[in-house]
Amino acid sequence: MQVRRVSQDREIELKLLLDEGGAKQLRTHPALKKVAHKTARQVSIYYDTPDGALRNAGFSLRVRESKGRFLQTVKQQGADSAGMFDRPEWEEEVESAEPDLDRAARTPLKEHLGKRTRKRLKPLIRSEMERTTWNVSRDGAAIELVLDEGTVTGGKSSERIAEVELELKSGDARDLIEFARQLGQRAPLRLGVLTKAERGYALADGAVGRVVKAERIDLTPAMSAAEAFAAIAASCLRQFRLNETIVERTQDPSALHQARVAMRRLRSAFTFFRPIIGDQEFLTLREEVRWFTDQLGDARNLDVLLKRIPGTQGADGTEKELRRTLEAARERAYASVLETLASARLRRLMLDLVGWIGTGKWREAEMAQRPIGEFGRAQLDKRWRKVKKGGKHLAKLEIETLHRLRIEVKKLRYAVEFLASLEAREDALTRRKAFSAALEDMQEHLGELNDIETARELLQSLLAGHPKADEMLRSASRFIDKAAQKEDPVAGAEQAYGRLAEAGPFWR
């Protein structure tokens, strides 16, 4: 989100979620003690077709009732930096809870309100909230703080939420972030990445609790490098937050994996865009992101290792003891993960990232205004040269060098995914698919090699001092080496590199 003054018909807000019991801590926050507030019950109904025609077009149509008055709002998807939204919106009073489609047609929604769509519109999502509002003046900025407590219903499913929205009415977006930091010192505020409409659609679709992979990032050639980085970083944080919630509720290994992937994608974006984002704040945030990503490592490595070790049924005594030892270690590792996810340090990091992405000094640099196509091609060239250098002599590389090559392959793969929407030439699209497939295959083989080495190191560490360490290590080695015996990971990576080189840099 660009830093600027507020303009009419746009909504600039930061969305946050409160942990259970956090609403009381927010209400009694010293920053709000002398600020008047008002409370009202609000019922909002979101309209769409059963197949989500408005949602798919990037719009939402809502009618909200409060104290006998009805307000119709059309919102259009806009730029966002994870929890910070910058969206056009159009509001008008209407006569009832039924939407006034003629008035809605005065907005850009008009082109999506054909006769067939109008006939098929129905209420799909309902939210019932007790809304408390504070209007805060802070260093020349006017900020509306809204606390919503209530229920969102989509289809036959409902979910209770306590959500905070900070909307900038006038002033500088930096003031919004600084106020959020102040509130977060006392109240357990987490970054919010879903609108109520998105939450309702997820409930209706049965998608709540579903592990989320990286979503497509829609970049356009008209974007600057700064705008592209903000969109990519927002995608990474969104992927992380959606999976973080699942990890906390269920300790699902797939959710942990995707949460970790999200943070690794963010770190790769840091590397890719380093020439434009490398200010002093970046250096601090980079280290904090590295710290947090490392906190997820042990649990993920144990998940991978346990997949290789058979269950206790039919196992001998040593294998059973090995399995029990690893499961106990996994339980401890997940307890540590949950403690980190609930920490004030992580909550601060998420807010700091959103603030820096949306309002950081790096956005003012001349290089940040370069077109993303020009900047992206130059950076892809750089990443490709590093992979090509290692790939040519892959079979001769030592294990540590192979590990570094795997990281370079991963960085290139993420970079290609980040910029995928920019390539429209048909021949380049075909080459990109071949390039991406070979890159993914190469990463998988090198990853298998790394998993084997990581498993061995992890076992040595976990079993050190155990009276049956030698027996369990021998038992584990049989299972760990089984996959490598079926297919040589280095040979597989070498073959994948051959296909990669044949496809060549499609962006040129």
Phi, psi and omega in degrees: 000128179287144175280125181194174175284155180287137177244159182297147176068020172232148182241119176246113185217158174245125182256132182225157177241147178255137172293166180303131181084356184286337182299320179296319179294325178291315182300328183262014181295136181305328182292344183249358187302319184259013181257127179294149179222162176224149182235139179211151175271134181231136175240121182244137177238128179256131183252141176196173173278160180304330179264013172070045182298318180290317178301314181295335178273357178089024181233159166227147180235117187230142169240125183245133178249132176208123179055040175081002179249150184239128181240123178262132181232130170253125177241140178247140178300132179230196178290145174212151175242080184059251184281354180260121184250141177228095191229141171290143175213153181228125184235141175209147173286141177232176189278332186207185179287349175282136181291145174267098187287336176293320176290321178298330181286355174277358180251174177300349176295343185310315185291350179251009181249054175292171183303317183294318180295317180302318182292332186265356179294138178209159176290119182253329186227143179225134173235137177238114188230144163265114186255124173249131186236132172240137173252113189251134172256130186213112176049043177087355179258145174252121185234129173264123177255124180239129173249116177253125176235122181169211189232137171251132181237131175226123185063231181259008184248147179227158178212134176274140179222156167232108190238141178243133175236127174253114182250130180277113179273324174200154179112202187256138182299335178298328179294327178298313181294317182296323178294320177298319178299318180298315179296322183292346177290335181246326185252141182283078183269131176244154179298132176257134182236001178243134168285167177297325178297314179298321179295319179296317177298319179297320177295316181294324182275356184070027185264356178294129182087002179273130181300137187249121173272172181301131179272157177298139179254120184269094174262156176232153180301337181284348182288147170279167177299324179295315179296321180295315180299318180299319180293319180293314180296322178298319179298318180296315181292324177296313179301318180297310186296321181294323179278330178303316180300320180292319179300316182296323184278323191231349186054038179292122180302325179293323178293318176299316179302313182289328175297319179290320176302318180302316181288327176290324175298319179297317178296324176294322176296322175303313181294315183297319184261011183309321181302337181250342187250003190282054175273182184295321180296324178302317182300320178292314182295322179301318180291323178293321177295321177296316178303311184294316180301320179297330181294339181269351190295312184298315181298317180294317180297324178289325175300315180295316181296318182294336175295334182274340184263125183294161177293176186284340181295123180080000181275156177278178185301318181295317181295322178296316179297320178299312181299314180298319180296316180291321179294323177294320178295320178297318179300318178294320181295319179291326176299320178294319177300313181298323178296319179293318181297329181272001188280150175296329180298317179291319179299319177296318181301315181298317178294318180296321179296313181298317179297315181292318180298318185275330189226010185294157180297335181303333183292342183275349183292144182299320182297332181293343181269359178298147177300141184296328180298312180296312180296316184296318180298319180296321181286324175297320176303316182296315180294321181295320179300321181292319178292318181296321180299316180282325184295328182298328185239032190305316185293341183263357187280145174287163185301320181293322179291323176297322178297316179294323178296319178303318179295319178294321177298317180296317179298318179294319180298313179298319180298317178298318178294319180303317189261009187303324185287350182280338187268114183248347181292133186298317181294323179291325178297317179297317180292324180296319179299317179294319180296314182295320180296317179293322180296316179296319180295318180297317179296321181297316180292316178292327176294322177298318178297317180294321179299321180296314180294319179297319180299317180297315180295319181296318179296316179301319181290314184291325187265359180302124178088352179287137183299335179251026185303312184298316180297317182290324178296319178295319179296314181295322182301325179299318182283322182294320184277350185301315182294319180294330179288329178290318182212129180288115182301323180294317179297320179296319179295323180295318178295319179296321179296324177302317178291325179296313180296324180294319178294319177071171182292097186295340183283353180255000000 
